[in-house]
């Protein structure tokens, strides 16, 4: 069974975070939501509170196959300020057996770390300038090796299915997609 950690900071985009958690769990992925901030409760960009599974200092890094960053503002900015997370994103992005996903404003964090250099990437319109060294496409979802980026809340389902495909394969992602009755 694959394992993913979804990082939640105040100001996160609710649709992106919860869609990723939901789709990955439907696909059999063990998902942990990680609070980036004091306590377990985080407030979304649209005033939806979410109680995370664990604090950052309890994140099971060694067992994780993927790190996922939902966007939203200032959620992505708050994720980018977390030095522990920044270090782990670099580590995971350099490991061919592990993956990183970021959607909406969150690819800005990856861009600032140099993770997107010489990779195709997408992000929320207006954040392109932060994707340092990337070939920014404006596509709904981009897959570039072990890094997956998504454009914004309107593609949250496509992004989450791309994450699932990376972890559990195309057949599992298609099975989940069909179950959603598109």
N, C-alpha and C positions, 0 to 999 in steps of 0.2 A: 504494500500500500504506500502510495506517495504521500508526502507531508508538505503542507504549505503554511507559511505564516503571513497573515495580513496585518499590516501596521496601521493603527488608527490614532490620529492626532486631532486635537480640537480644530474644527473648521474643515473636516473631511467631507467629501462628496458622498452622501448616503447611498445613492443609487449605485455608484461604482463599487464601494466597499461591500455592501450587502449582496449585490449581484454576484460578485466574485466568490464570496463565502458560500452562497447558496448553490451556485452551479458546481463549484468544486466539490462540495459535500454530496450533491446529487450524483456526481461521478465517482464517488468512493474515496475521495482524497480526504485525509485527516487534516483538518484546518484548525489553526489556532489564531484567534484574534489577539493582537498584542497592543496594549495601551502604551502610547508614547506620551507621557505626562504623568502627573501625580494621580494616584488612584486608578481604578479600573473603568470609571465612567468617562466617556468622551462625548462632546457635543458636536453634532454635525453642522455643516454650513447652513442648513435650513432648519436648525433648532430641533433636530431629532437626536435624542440622547441614545447612546449605545453602551452597554456594559460589555467590556472585553473579557476574554477568557483568562488573561494573565498580564502582569506588568512586564515591562521591557526586561528587567533583570531576571525574570524567570523564563525567558524565551529559550526553547530547546534548539539552539542553533545547530548543534551537531546532528540532530535528527531531521532537519528540514532539507527539502529538495528545492524549494522555491520561496522567494521573498516577494511579496506583492504590495505595491504602494498605490492606494487610491488617490485620486486628485482632490480637487476642491481647494479653495483659498480662504483662509490661510493654512489649511491642512497640509498641503504640500510643502509650504514654507516651514511649518513646524517640524515635519519629518526631516527636512534638509538640515535643520539645526541640531539634530540628534547625532552626536559624534559616534556613539556605539553603532547605530544603524548605518551610518556612512561607511564605517570600517567593514561591516559585514556585507554591505552591497558590493564593495570593491572585491572582497573575497569571493563571493558567490559569482560575480560576473566573470571572474578569471578561471572558474572551475567548470569545465565542459560538462560535468555531471550534475550541475546545479543551475538554476535559472532565476531570472529577475523579471518581474513584470511591473509596469508603471503606466498609468492612464491619466489623461486630461492634463492637469498642471504638473503632476508628479514626474514626468520625464525630465523636468527641469532639474530635479535632484540628480538624476543619472548623468545629465549633460554636464553639470558642474563638477562631477567626479571624473569626467573623461570617459565614462563607460560607453557613450554613444559614438565615440570617434570612429569614423569609417564604417558606420552601420546605418542602415535605413531605419528611420524612426518617424513617429508621428506624435502630435500633442494637440492640446487645445489651442485654437487660433490666438495668436499674440504671444505665445511662449516659444515660438520657433528660435528666437535669438538666443535662448538659453541652452539649446541642444548643441553644445560646442562640438564641432567636427563631424556632426551627423549629416547624412543626406536626408533632409526633412521632406517627406512626401505628401503629407496631408491625407494619407489613406486612413480608412477606418481603423485598421489594425496593421501593425508591421511586426514581422518575425525576423529577427536578425541573429542567427545562432541561438544562444541561450538567453537572449533579451527580447522581450515582447512589450510593445508599446501600443496604447490605444488613444484615440483622438479626444473622446469626452463622454459625458453621461449618456448621450444618445446611442453609443456603441458599447455600452457596458456589457450587454449579453454577448456580443461577438467577441469582445476582449476576454471575458471569462471563459468562453468556449475555447479560445485559442490557448489560454492557460491550461485548461483541462486536457486539450489535445497534446500539449507539450509533456504533461505529466503522465497521462494514462493512454495516449494514443488516439488516432483518428476515429477508430470504431467506437470507442467509449464516448468521445465528444459528439459523434453523430447520434448515438443512442440517446444521450441527454437532450440534444437539440430536438430530436423527434418527439421526445416526451414533453417538451415545452409547447407543442402544437403551434408551430410558427404560422 
